Amino acid sequence: MAKQPRILAGQTAAITGAARGIGKATARALLAQGMKVAIGDVDLAAAGQTAAELGPSTVALPLDVTDRSSFSAFFDRAEEQLGPIDVLVNNAGIMPVGRFVDEDDLTAQRMVDINLHGVILGMKLALERMVPRGSGHIVNISSQAGKFGAPGGATYSATKHAVVGLTEAVRGEMRLMKADVDLSYVMPFVVNTELGGGLGAARGMKVLQPAEVADAIVEALQTGRVEVWVPKSAKRTSTLGVLLPRRLSEGMARALKADQVLAGADASARRGYELRASKSEPALAPGSEKPQLTEGAD
Ligand code: NAD
């Protein structure tokens, strides 16, 4: 008999990078389940607007996921205002695109700090609270670039692969520690957000809406699913890719134009996003970085 879905009503969620995009859609979906939501974002003005739009069970708080004291204060303030955090969605991330050989060191460092170390920090600080309480669920947002290396997004792919490995390993540790904390990772295809704008198209793959990813997150929380593909059908392509000889799987990726999704990005359409992403780690002083696909790069 199918298990009953877990009841989420009354629980508290903290979502990183929830001022816009997938994080905002996830906040909306969790609120619809009767949860309370803390929206943490480096863009506090946008987070405040989102909280005002989503209603009284939300709170907007400042958060830089690369900074331990900022993350810790985010959890403290969320718990003071909404109660113990039952769910953490590590969603904040950036995706500057461009050729690896042209990528400057600060851009790479920023991606590793936000997309990977931000998730590591969030998990450590949430587990400090969840393990002693004997409950909790952490959902890490990876990407299909966490399973396939995407040309045009090499460092991004590296961070998203790392999030998959990190989640699997910590899940194993939780089992060994007999700690009752669930862990999931979510791997969406391209989503219609600022981060996902101006990318190339792959044959047979439609661009997702943020609400579709949010629905998959709700389902993961209700069922405890660990590996979450969005759309679900992408799991078949992944399994096929692993089973086929490399020559055929790479040929399949080329035929589907999957290798052009990031490599074929439209620089002018992405200019606004790329500039915002380059300011997403306030403590990292700008230096000799070159814009990826920003001014002068197209
Ligand atoms: P988005 O740019 O619309 O939203 C990301 C949010 O994260 C922004 O509000 C930004 O201010 C915030 N943020 C950035 N740096 C931060 C920091 N240091 N501390 C706190 N907040 C910070 O992006 P999105 O498309 O909603 O992406 C959300 C997540 O989903 C990312 O991890 C991304 O890699 C992943 N993802 C996106 C897509 C896509 O196509 N959009 C596909 C797969 C995975």
Residues whose N, C-alpha, C, O or C-beta is under 5 A from the ligand:
A	BS01	NAD	G17 A19 R20 G21 I22 G23 G40 D41 V42 D43 L63 D64 V65 T66 N91 A92 G93 I94 I114 I141 S142 S143 Q144 P188 F189 V190 V191 T193 E194 L195 G196 S280 E281
